[in-house]
């Protein structure tokens, strides 16, 4: 539900299972592609990296 273009989060960004349409910036993409972009962005930022010893 997070826009990979602007970061806006809203449940309404997913009008159906396949569609992502940002209610803030208007970015439109297949929902799975948008999710993949968000995951990749978090990985690059180190969000998905474990820092456990």
C-alpha positions as CSV (number, residue, x, y, z in Angstrom):
1,X,0.0,0.0,0.0
2,X,3.1,2.2,-0.1
3,X,3.8,4.1,-3.3
4,X,7.3,3.3,-4.7
5,X,7.4,6.7,-6.4
6,X,6.5,9.1,-3.5
7,X,6.3,6.9,-0.4
8,X,2.6,7.7,0.3
9,X,0.8,5.0,2.2
10,X,-2.9,4.5,1.9
11,X,-5.2,1.4,1.7
12,X,-7.0,3.1,-1.1
13,X,-3.8,2.9,-3.2
14,X,-4.9,-0.7,-4.0
15,X,-8.3,-0.4,-5.6
16,X,-8.1,-4.1,-6.5
17,X,-5.8,-7.1,-6.2
18,X,-3.7,-6.3,-9.3
19,X,-3.7,-2.5,-9.5
20,X,-1.7,0.0,-7.6
21,X,-2.8,3.7,-8.1
22,X,-1.3,6.2,-5.7
23,X,-4.0,8.6,-4.3
24,X,-1.3,11.2,-3.7
25,X,0.9,11.4,-6.8
26,X,-1.1,9.4,-9.3
27,X,1.6,6.8,-10.0
28,X,0.1,3.7,-11.5
29,X,1.7,0.2,-11.7
30,X,0.9,-3.4,-11.3
31,X,0.7,-4.0,-7.6
32,X,3.3,-6.8,-7.6
33,X,5.8,-4.5,-9.4
34,X,5.2,-1.7,-7.0
35,X,5.8,-4.1,-4.1
36,X,9.0,-5.4,-5.7
37,X,10.3,-1.8,-6.1
38,X,9.5,-1.1,-2.4
39,X,11.4,-4.3,-1.3
40,X,14.4,-3.4,-3.5
41,X,14.5,0.1,-2.1
42,X,14.5,-1.2,1.5
43,X,17.2,-3.8,0.7
44,X,19.4,-1.0,-0.8
45,X,18.8,1.1,2.4
46,X,19.8,-1.9,4.6
47,X,16.3,-2.4,6.0
48,X,16.3,-6.1,5.1
49,X,19.9,-6.8,6.4
50,X,20.2,-8.7,9.6
51,X,22.6,-7.1,12.1
52,X,22.4,-10.0,14.6
53,X,25.7,-11.4,15.9
